[in-house]
């Protein structure tokens, strides 16, 4: 699975209230939530993000409350992947549950800039910075996790495999 997109870059400790402010939690519809994704730290994000684009952030991305709305808004906005030095534990699990790939890589975060174009191979754990002609290593996604991502998340995966048991 190869992901391609332009980078939106943020700092450390981006919390779930910044990803999707509480005042917009009147719905759980991904497309509606996407309209307000990152609003409090990047007012232009929702209008500029394109399908496939990638968020890169420093450490502790997704800290704060455990609401699933945060990764849902990111995925609903069309973001194909989030790369950070580290993720809050519950945010990490929520991303996997909804099929949003997340990658931890200090090297990538330190060398990627806003606007760079990336190509990510989840199976190989390679992040290619097409803009800078650099490649960074990350932990490859295990085959099972790749299946979850391709299925669109845990529930879709379970539904798709229920008849096979």
C-alpha positions as CSV (number, residue, x, y, z in Angstrom):
1,X,0.0,0.0,0.0
2,X,1.6,3.3,-1.2
3,X,0.3,6.6,0.1
4,X,1.1,9.9,-1.6
5,X,0.4,13.4,-0.5
6,X,1.5,16.9,0.5
7,X,2.5,17.7,4.1
8,X,0.8,19.8,6.7
9,X,3.2,20.1,9.6
10,X,2.5,20.9,13.3
11,X,4.4,21.0,16.5
12,X,4.4,18.9,19.7
13,X,1.4,18.1,21.9
14,X,-1.3,18.7,19.4
15,X,-4.4,17.7,21.5
16,X,-7.7,16.3,20.4
17,X,-9.4,19.6,21.2
18,X,-7.2,21.3,18.6
19,X,-7.8,18.5,16.1
20,X,-11.5,18.8,16.4
21,X,-12.7,21.6,18.8
22,X,-15.5,20.5,21.3
23,X,-17.9,23.1,20.0
24,X,-18.1,21.2,16.7
25,X,-19.0,17.8,18.3
26,X,-22.6,18.0,17.3
27,X,-22.2,15.2,14.8
28,X,-20.2,12.1,14.2
29,X,-20.4,12.4,10.4
30,X,-16.8,12.3,9.1
31,X,-17.4,14.8,6.3
32,X,-19.1,17.3,8.7
33,X,-16.3,16.9,11.3
34,X,-13.7,17.4,8.5
35,X,-14.9,20.9,7.9
36,X,-13.6,21.9,11.3
37,X,-10.5,19.6,11.5
38,X,-7.4,21.5,12.9
39,X,-9.5,24.7,13.0
40,X,-8.0,26.1,16.2
41,X,-4.4,25.7,15.2
42,X,-4.7,26.0,11.4
43,X,-7.8,27.9,10.2
44,X,-6.9,27.1,6.5
45,X,-6.4,23.3,6.9
46,X,-10.0,22.2,6.0
47,X,-10.1,24.4,2.9
48,X,-6.6,23.4,1.7
49,X,-6.3,19.7,2.5
50,X,-6.7,17.4,-0.5
51,X,-7.4,13.6,-0.5
52,X,-4.1,11.7,0.3
53,X,-2.4,14.6,2.1
54,X,-0.4,13.8,5.2
55,X,-0.1,15.4,8.6
56,X,3.4,15.4,10.2
57,X,3.8,16.5,13.8
58,X,6.3,16.4,16.6
59,X,5.8,14.3,19.8
60,X,2.6,13.3,21.7
61,X,0.1,13.9,18.8
62,X,-3.5,13.3,19.8
63,X,-3.1,13.9,23.5
64,X,-6.0,15.1,25.6
65,X,-9.4,13.5,25.7
66,X,-10.0,10.0,24.2
67,X,-12.7,11.1,21.8
68,X,-12.8,9.2,18.5
69,X,-14.0,12.3,16.7
70,X,-10.4,13.5,16.4
71,X,-9.1,10.7,14.1
72,X,-12.5,10.5,12.4
73,X,-12.2,14.2,11.4
74,X,-8.7,13.7,10.1
75,X,-9.7,10.7,8.0
76,X,-12.9,12.5,6.9
77,X,-10.7,15.4,5.6
78,X,-9.0,12.9,3.3
79,X,-5.7,12.7,5.2
80,X,-4.0,9.4,4.2
81,X,-1.6,9.2,7.1
82,X,-0.2,10.9,10.2
83,X,3.5,10.8,11.0
84,X,4.8,11.9,14.4
85,X,7.6,11.2,16.8
86,X,5.0,9.7,19.2
87,X,1.2,9.5,19.7
88,X,-1.0,9.5,22.7
89,X,-1.9,5.9,23.4
90,X,-5.7,6.1,23.0
91,X,-5.4,8.3,19.9
92,X,-3.1,5.7,18.4
93,X,-5.6,2.9,19.0
94,X,-8.6,5.0,17.8
95,X,-6.7,5.6,14.5
96,X,-6.1,1.9,14.0
97,X,-9.7,1.1,14.8
98,X,-10.9,3.5,12.1
99,X,-8.3,2.5,9.5
100,X,-6.1,5.7,9.6
101,X,-2.4,4.8,9.2
102,X,-0.1,6.4,11.7
103,X,3.7,6.2,11.7
104,X,6.3,7.0,14.3
105,X,9.6,8.3,13.0
106,X,11.8,10.9,14.6
107,X,14.0,11.1,11.5
108,X,11.1,11.8,9.2
109,X,9.6,14.5,11.4
110,X,13.0,16.2,11.8
111,X,13.6,16.4,8.1
112,X,10.2,16.9,6.5
113,X,8.8,20.4,6.0
114,X,5.4,21.8,5.4
115,X,4.5,21.4,1.7
116,X,6.9,18.6,1.0
117,X,5.5,15.8,-1.2
118,X,5.8,12.3,0.3
119,X,5.3,8.7,-0.8
120,X,4.9,6.1,2.0
121,X,5.2,2.4,1.7
122,X,3.5,1.0,4.8
123,X,4.6,-2.6,4.1
124,X,8.3,-1.6,3.8
125,X,8.2,1.1,6.5
126,X,9.7,3.6,4.0
127,X,8.8,7.3,3.9
128,X,10.2,8.9,0.7
129,X,10.4,12.7,0.6
130,X,10.0,13.3,-3.1
131,X,10.7,17.0,-2.7
132,X,14.0,16.5,-1.0
133,X,14.9,13.2,-2.5
134,X,15.4,11.6,0.9
135,X,14.1,8.3,2.4
136,X,13.4,7.7,6.1
137,X,12.8,4.4,7.8
138,X,9.9,3.6,10.1
139,X,8.5,0.4,11.5
140,X,6.7,-1.5,8.7
141,X,3.0,-2.1,9.3
142,X,2.4,-5.8,10.1
143,X,0.3,-7.7,7.6
144,X,-2.7,-7.8,9.9
145,X,-2.6,-4.0,10.4
146,X,-2.4,-3.5,6.7
147,X,-5.6,-5.6,6.3
148,X,-7.3,-3.4,8.9
149,X,-6.3,-0.3,7.0
150,X,-7.4,-1.6,3.6
151,X,-10.7,-2.7,5.1
152,X,-11.3,0.8,6.4
153,X,-10.9,-0.1,10.1
154,X,-11.6,-2.7,12.6
155,X,-15.4,-2.9,12.3
156,X,-15.3,-3.1,8.5
157,X,-12.6,-5.8,8.7
158,X,-14.7,-7.8,11.1
159,X,-17.8,-7.4,9.0
160,X,-15.9,-8.5,5.9
161,X,-14.5,-11.5,7.5
162,X,-17.6,-12.6,9.5
163,X,-18.8,-14.9,6.7
164,X,-15.3,-16.6,6.4
165,X,-15.3,-18.2,9.9
